[in-house]
């Protein structure tokens, strides 16, 4: 297992968290990124099953699931009184809580952590709302660099039917607070194309692995598995 | 007047409209800082009464008071799940909410805004908890630069004496128990306050804090505060901004 210790070297984007001993993190951090309604949760389930079948312990985590901020954030978002800086920082708090209280302990315990999005999505949404990318990069300097970021890449034409026949258009996912369009549909198209544009820029900047998300779910799943294989440690069974 | 808080990163404004917000400001911002029981809240209260009696439009904003964020902070403190990073971020969220909903609009409307604790509190406490200096300063780079920032300085022994004899129970985060400087809460509080004070002292020159000797009588301190406010905020015709 000599190769493992080499692969396991984590680092932070910025100055990081001083109490975390990076050498003690023996797990893997794999992030699934992509816009709203692109089908991330389906793939998360499939990946989890697959990794477990290989004998790896899996921990999954998603945006706004932190115990600390869940209630406060839900409340704030339902009232539409959330200012933009406040929103940026509330989400950063949530992300930090999940990183420190869920992701890092799981990595320490040798888990494969599958993260349904990471700070990239939060930043993309903030930037679309006018935040300074440089400021955000500073704020998220405490974040761990994942082993791999898989980016489900698509365009807004492809998202529309998925959103419509899925959960429908919601206020925040349609960027209604930006008053970008006449109605939910127009606004959704304008807002999501801007978010996608930002994610595409980040894909280059942070070296995401792009996966074509316009394909059938089974094809996407195969592409994801192929992408992950090189960073897998020895499982109980061969893949 | 340059309204950007962080001299070093002026171009790194948080929001595109920040510059215009800063330039549109017509009111004045006065903040008070200092360690616990330094007497700053008494002083700002007396300043508030005076400004009102003089006929100014005054708006008061207190640290850690945003209704939107309060529940989360309370929960985190109660369950003791806040790390130095999340402690810092949740207070910055609170500050952002108050900046967006209270401080900036009030300043634009021409009021005199008084703040009990400001970004300097975060700088002092967070750095005492070992959070990287540049990180926390970047976090607060959207803050409006105060016209006057009073720092009520009391020797550590005075503060310790006041708080350790005056109140029964020290709180967990207030005493810095989360970073474990000592298992004994009183000892921990002392060590933690010492660090915070060192941070405040180092900010006096950097941010041009106006130091008030907190060991003087309440009346003496208030007289000095009023004199400085009058002097610094007076315009050509000797009128404070925000006068109704």
Interface residues (C-beta under 8 A of the other chain):
Chain A: X14 X15 X17 X18 X19 X67 X68 X69 X71 X72 X73 X75 X76 X79 X81 X82 X83 X84 X85 X86 X88 X89 X90 X92 X93 X96 X97 X100 X101 X130 X131 X132 X134 X135 X138 X139 X141 X142
Chain B: X12 X13 X14 X15 X16 X17 X66 X68 X69 X71 X72 X75 X76 X81 X82 X83 X84 X85 X86 X89 X90 X92 X93 X96 X97 X99 X100 X101 X130 X132 X134 X135 X138 X139 X141 X142
